[in-house]
């Protein structure tokens, strides 16, 4: 077996194991899942570590093979809750991002939203008015290779589903941050686009 084929096989094995760890243990961070998988398989060469996009593809495959209909039902429920949250927060032009949008969410995944307002505290006020308990956080968001923004965040729950919203300035709607999966601008969906997904 050539060195390249061996390396490709190792990368694939690490990607599959990282996907299993994410699906079964609720690990959300690609880097952590990758390290755990490499450790478990005794892989020490960096060249044998898969890219995040390879792990996401392996996760989608794992869900299709081992979770089937249950995954589809869980994802549908998460998307319904995302839509409910987006309707409640419609004044902030919410966008769904992340695994619930891409379809690779596990039962442990948060619904991830981007909200847009120049007064971040107005999101907390809105949640208080709705009687929704929440926690204010801060998230560092990579906008490009050189720019990282510290953005306010808010965590709350609807029907036991955890939701994490990052609050961007109003003009932040024009530029999506970089996706941790493929390094391209994050895909975002508004409520109308999410409704289309739910009907599909």
Residue pairs with C-beta under 8 A, 6 or more apart in sequence:
1 9
7 45
7 47
7 48
10 41
10 43
10 45
10 48
11 48
11 49
11 50
11 54
12 50
12 54
12 58
13 41
13 43
14 34
14 37
14 38
14 41
14 43
14 48
14 49
14 50
15 37
15 50
15 54
15 55
15 57
15 58
16 58
16 62
17 36
17 37
17 40
17 41
18 30
18 33
18 34
18 36
18 37
18 50
18 55
18 58
19 33
19 55
19 58
19 59
19 61
19 62
20 37
20 62
21 27
21 33
21 36
21 37
22 28
22 30
22 33
22 55
22 59
22 106
23 59
23 62
23 63
23 66
23 67
23 106
26 106
26 107
26 108
27 33
27 36
28 99
28 108
28 109
28 110
30 52
30 55
30 56
30 180
30 181
33 55
34 49
34 50
34 52
34 55
37 43
38 44
38 48
38 49
43 49
50 58
52 180
52 181
52 182
53 181
53 182
56 102
56 104
56 181
59 104
60 103
60 104
63 71
63 104
63 106
64 71
67 74
74 105
74 106
74 107
75 100
75 103
75 105
76 198
77 161
78 100
78 105
78 109
78 111
78 161
79 96
79 100
79 194
79 197
79 198
80 198
81 111
81 158
81 159
81 161
81 163
82 96
82 100
82 111
82 113
82 163
82 194
83 191
83 194
83 195
83 198
84 158
85 94
85 111
85 113
85 158
85 163
85 165
86 94
86 96
86 113
86 190
86 191
86 194
87 191
88 126
88 130
88 132
89 113
89 115
89 123
89 126
89 165
90 191
91 117
91 126
92 115
92 116
92 117
92 122
92 123
92 126
92 167
93 115
93 116
93 173
93 190
94 113
94 114
94 115
94 165
94 190
94 191
95 113
95 114
95 173
95 188
95 189
95 190
96 111
96 112
96 113
96 188
96 189
96 190
96 194
97 112
97 113
97 114
97 176
97 186
97 187
97 188
97 189
98 105
98 109
98 110
98 111
98 112
98 186
99 105
99 106
99 109
99 112
100 109
100 111
100 112
101 112
101 187
101 188
101 189
101 194
101 197
102 181
102 187
110 155
110 162
110 163
110 164
111 161
111 162
111 163
111 164
112 163
112 164
112 165
112 166
113 163
113 164
113 165
113 166
114 165
114 166
114 168
114 172
114 176
114 188
115 123
115 165
115 166
115 167
115 168
116 167
116 168
116 169
116 170
116 172
116 173
117 123
117 167
117 169
117 170
118 169
118 170
120 152
120 167
123 152
123 154
123 165
123 167
124 134
124 136
124 154
127 133
127 134
127 154
127 156
128 134
132 156
132 157
132 158
133 156
133 157
134 154
134 155
134 156
135 154
135 155
135 156
136 152
136 153
136 154
137 152
137 153
137 154
137 155
137 164
138 150
138 151
138 152
138 153
139 150
139 151
139 152
139 153
139 164
139 166
140 148
140 149
140 150
140 151
141 148
141 149
141 150
141 151
141 166
141 177
142 148
142 177
142 178
142 180
143 149
143 175
143 177
143 178
144 178
149 177
151 166
151 167
151 168
152 166
152 167
153 164
153 165
153 166
153 167
154 164
154 165
154 167
155 162
155 163
155 164
155 165
156 163
156 165
157 163
175 185
176 185
176 186
176 187
176 188
177 185
177 186
178 184
178 185
178 186
179 185
179 186
179 187
189 197
